[in-house]
Amino acid sequence: MSGVYTKVETETVPQLLNIDLSPPCGLLE
């Protein structure tokens, strides 16, 4: 279960950060 949970978190964290940082990055550029 640890392996699965880690995979989900590893794929969810970056995805959320990318989506959250995508809009501001584009506006600043």
HTML snippet that shows the backbone in 3Dmol.js (N, CA, C, O; Angstrom):
<script src="https://3Dmol.org/build/3Dmol-min.js"></script>
<div id="view" style="width:600px;height:400px;position:relative"></div>
<script>
const pdb = `
ATOM      1  N   MET A   1       0.851  -1.203   0.000  1.00  0.00           N
ATOM      2  CA  MET A   1       0.000   0.000   0.000  1.00  0.00           C
ATOM      3  C   MET A   1       0.886   1.253   0.000  1.00  0.00           C
ATOM      4  O   MET A   1       0.543   2.261  -0.617  1.00  0.00           O
ATOM      5  N   SER A   2       2.000   1.181   0.680  1.00  0.00           N
ATOM      6  CA  SER A   2       2.896   2.345   0.766  1.00  0.00           C
ATOM      7  C   SER A   2       3.334   2.766  -0.636  1.00  0.00           C
ATOM      8  O   SER A   2       3.346   3.952  -0.967  1.00  0.00           O
ATOM      9  N   GLY A   3       3.693   1.771  -1.455  1.00  0.00           N
ATOM     10  CA  GLY A   3       4.169   2.077  -2.815  1.00  0.00           C
ATOM     11  C   GLY A   3       3.079   2.771  -3.626  1.00  0.00           C
ATOM     12  O   GLY A   3       3.338   3.748  -4.329  1.00  0.00           O
ATOM     13  N   VAL A   4       1.861   2.253  -3.517  1.00  0.00           N
ATOM     14  CA  VAL A   4       0.760   2.851  -4.289  1.00  0.00           C
ATOM     15  C   VAL A   4       0.484   4.274  -3.799  1.00  0.00           C
ATOM     16  O   VAL A   4       0.333   5.195  -4.601  1.00  0.00           O
ATOM     17  N   TYR A   5       0.421   4.440  -2.499  1.00  0.00           N
ATOM     18  CA  TYR A   5       0.116   5.765  -1.939  1.00  0.00           C
ATOM     19  C   TYR A   5       1.170   6.783  -2.368  1.00  0.00           C
ATOM     20  O   TYR A   5       0.852   7.925  -2.699  1.00  0.00           O
ATOM     21  N   THR A   6       2.438   6.343  -2.356  1.00  0.00           N
ATOM     22  CA  THR A   6       3.527   7.253  -2.735  1.00  0.00           C
ATOM     23  C   THR A   6       3.393   7.646  -4.198  1.00  0.00           C
ATOM     24  O   THR A   6       3.603   8.804  -4.557  1.00  0.00           O
ATOM     25  N   LYS A   7       3.041   6.678  -5.042  1.00  0.00           N
ATOM     26  CA  LYS A   7       2.906   6.963  -6.482  1.00  0.00           C
ATOM     27  C   LYS A   7       1.789   7.990  -6.704  1.00  0.00           C
ATOM     28  O   LYS A   7       1.950   8.939  -7.470  1.00  0.00           O
ATOM     29  N   VAL A   8       0.672   7.790  -6.032  1.00  0.00           N
ATOM     30  CA  VAL A   8      -0.461   8.715  -6.197  1.00  0.00           C
ATOM     31  C   VAL A   8      -0.062  10.110  -5.744  1.00  0.00           C
ATOM     32  O   VAL A   8      -0.361  11.093  -6.423  1.00  0.00           O
ATOM     33  N   GLU A   9       0.602  10.203  -4.616  1.00  0.00           N
ATOM     34  CA  GLU A   9       1.002  11.523  -4.097  1.00  0.00           C
ATOM     35  C   GLU A   9       2.025  12.174  -5.026  1.00  0.00           C
ATOM     36  O   GLU A   9       1.960  13.373  -5.298  1.00  0.00           O
ATOM     37  N   THR A  10       2.965  11.370  -5.505  1.00  0.00           N
ATOM     38  CA  THR A  10       4.017  11.907  -6.379  1.00  0.00           C
ATOM     39  C   THR A  10       3.423  12.428  -7.676  1.00  0.00           C
ATOM     40  O   THR A  10       3.927  13.396  -8.245  1.00  0.00           O
ATOM     41  N   GLU A  11       2.350  11.792  -8.151  1.00  0.00           N
ATOM     42  CA  GLU A  11       1.750  12.222  -9.427  1.00  0.00           C
ATOM     43  C   GLU A  11       0.723  13.324  -9.188  1.00  0.00           C
ATOM     44  O   GLU A  11       0.446  14.121 -10.085  1.00  0.00           O
ATOM     45  N   THR A  12       0.155  13.372  -7.980  1.00  0.00           N
ATOM     46  CA  THR A  12      -0.865  14.388  -7.696  1.00  0.00           C
ATOM     47  C   THR A  12      -0.218  15.713  -7.309  1.00  0.00           C
ATOM     48  O   THR A  12      -0.677  16.771  -7.739  1.00  0.00           O
ATOM     49  N   VAL A  13       0.831  15.668  -6.511  1.00  0.00           N
ATOM     50  CA  VAL A  13       1.493  16.904  -6.057  1.00  0.00           C
ATOM     51  C   VAL A  13       2.011  17.719  -7.239  1.00  0.00           C
ATOM     52  O   VAL A  13       1.672  18.897  -7.356  1.00  0.00           O
ATOM     53  N   PRO A  14       2.818  17.132  -8.111  1.00  0.00           N
ATOM     54  CA  PRO A  14       3.357  17.873  -9.261  1.00  0.00           C
ATOM     55  C   PRO A  14       2.248  18.372 -10.183  1.00  0.00           C
ATOM     56  O   PRO A  14       2.323  19.485 -10.704  1.00  0.00           O
ATOM     57  N   GLN A  15       1.228  17.554 -10.382  1.00  0.00           N
ATOM     58  CA  GLN A  15       0.131  17.969 -11.263  1.00  0.00           C
ATOM     59  C   GLN A  15      -0.558  19.209 -10.705  1.00  0.00           C
ATOM     60  O   GLN A  15      -0.822  20.157 -11.445  1.00  0.00           O
ATOM     61  N   LEU A  16      -0.850  19.211  -9.406  1.00  0.00           N
ATOM     62  CA  LEU A  16      -1.523  20.362  -8.792  1.00  0.00           C
ATOM     63  C   LEU A  16      -0.626  21.589  -8.846  1.00  0.00           C
ATOM     64  O   LEU A  16      -1.090  22.696  -9.119  1.00  0.00           O
ATOM     65  N   LEU A  17       0.664  21.385  -8.585  1.00  0.00           N
ATOM     66  CA  LEU A  17       1.604  22.521  -8.598  1.00  0.00           C
ATOM     67  C   LEU A  17       1.740  23.074 -10.010  1.00  0.00           C
ATOM     68  O   LEU A  17       1.773  24.289 -10.203  1.00  0.00           O
ATOM     69  N   ASN A  18       1.820  22.187 -10.996  1.00  0.00           N
ATOM     70  CA  ASN A  18       1.964  22.625 -12.387  1.00  0.00           C
ATOM     71  C   ASN A  18       0.752  23.448 -12.807  1.00  0.00           C
ATOM     72  O   ASN A  18       0.896  24.496 -13.438  1.00  0.00           O
ATOM     73  N   ILE A  19      -0.436  22.975 -12.460  1.00  0.00           N
ATOM     74  CA  ILE A  19      -1.663  23.689 -12.841  1.00  0.00           C
ATOM     75  C   ILE A  19      -1.748  25.018 -12.085  1.00  0.00           C
ATOM     76  O   ILE A  19      -2.213  26.021 -12.628  1.00  0.00           O
ATOM     77  N   ASP A  20      -1.298  25.015 -10.834  1.00  0.00           N
ATOM     78  CA  ASP A  20      -1.384  26.227 -10.016  1.00  0.00           C
ATOM     79  C   ASP A  20      -0.331  27.251 -10.439  1.00  0.00           C
ATOM     80  O   ASP A  20      -0.561  28.458 -10.358  1.00  0.00           O
ATOM     81  N   LEU A  21       0.836  26.756 -10.895  1.00  0.00           N
ATOM     82  CA  LEU A  21       1.920  27.665 -11.289  1.00  0.00           C
ATOM     83  C   LEU A  21       1.823  28.025 -12.769  1.00  0.00           C
ATOM     84  O   LEU A  21       2.492  28.953 -13.224  1.00  0.00           O
ATOM     85  N   SER A  22       1.002  27.304 -13.522  1.00  0.00           N
ATOM     86  CA  SER A  22       0.890  27.561 -14.958  1.00  0.00           C
ATOM     87  C   SER A  22       0.282  28.944 -15.235  1.00  0.00           C
ATOM     88  O   SER A  22       0.872  29.724 -15.983  1.00  0.00           O
ATOM     89  N   PRO A  23      -0.866  29.263 -14.660  1.00  0.00           N
ATOM     90  CA  PRO A  23      -1.520  30.558 -14.927  1.00  0.00           C
ATOM     91  C   PRO A  23      -0.640  31.752 -14.556  1.00  0.00           C
ATOM     92  O   PRO A  23      -0.440  32.633 -15.392  1.00  0.00           O
ATOM     93  N   PRO A  24      -0.103  31.814 -13.323  1.00  0.00           N
ATOM     94  CA  PRO A  24       0.721  32.955 -12.897  1.00  0.00           C
ATOM     95  C   PRO A  24       1.969  33.089 -13.760  1.00  0.00           C
ATOM     96  O   PRO A  24       2.374  34.203 -14.093  1.00  0.00           O
ATOM     97  N   CYS A  25       2.584  31.963 -14.125  1.00  0.00           N
ATOM     98  CA  CYS A  25       3.819  32.008 -14.927  1.00  0.00           C
ATOM     99  C   CYS A  25       3.530  32.671 -16.276  1.00  0.00           C
ATOM    100  O   CYS A  25       4.299  33.512 -16.743  1.00  0.00           O
ATOM    101  N   GLY A  26       2.423  32.284 -16.889  1.00  0.00           N
ATOM    102  CA  GLY A  26       2.073  32.836 -18.204  1.00  0.00           C
ATOM    103  C   GLY A  26       1.774  34.327 -18.108  1.00  0.00           C
ATOM    104  O   GLY A  26       2.146  35.095 -18.995  1.00  0.00           O
ATOM    105  N   LEU A  27       1.111  34.731 -17.048  1.00  0.00           N
ATOM    106  CA  LEU A  27       0.757  36.152 -16.895  1.00  0.00           C
ATOM    107  C   LEU A  27       2.007  36.990 -16.654  1.00  0.00           C
ATOM    108  O   LEU A  27       2.122  38.107 -17.158  1.00  0.00           O
ATOM    109  N   LEU A  28       2.949  36.438 -15.875  1.00  0.00           N
ATOM    110  CA  LEU A  28       4.181  37.185 -15.570  1.00  0.00           C
ATOM    111  C   LEU A  28       5.041  37.326 -16.819  1.00  0.00           C
ATOM    112  O   LEU A  28       5.659  38.365 -17.049  1.00  0.00           O
ATOM    113  N   GLU A  29       5.072  36.248 -17.636  1.00  0.00           N
ATOM    114  CA  GLU A  29       5.911  36.271 -18.844  1.00  0.00           C
ATOM    115  C   GLU A  29       5.264  37.193 -19.861  1.00  0.00           C
ATOM    116  O   GLU A  29       5.793  37.370 -20.959  1.00  0.00           O
TER     117      GLU A  29
END
`;
const viewer = $3Dmol.createViewer("view");
viewer.addModel(pdb, "pdb");
viewer.setStyle({}, {cartoon: {color: "spectrum"}});
viewer.zoomTo();
viewer.render();
</script>
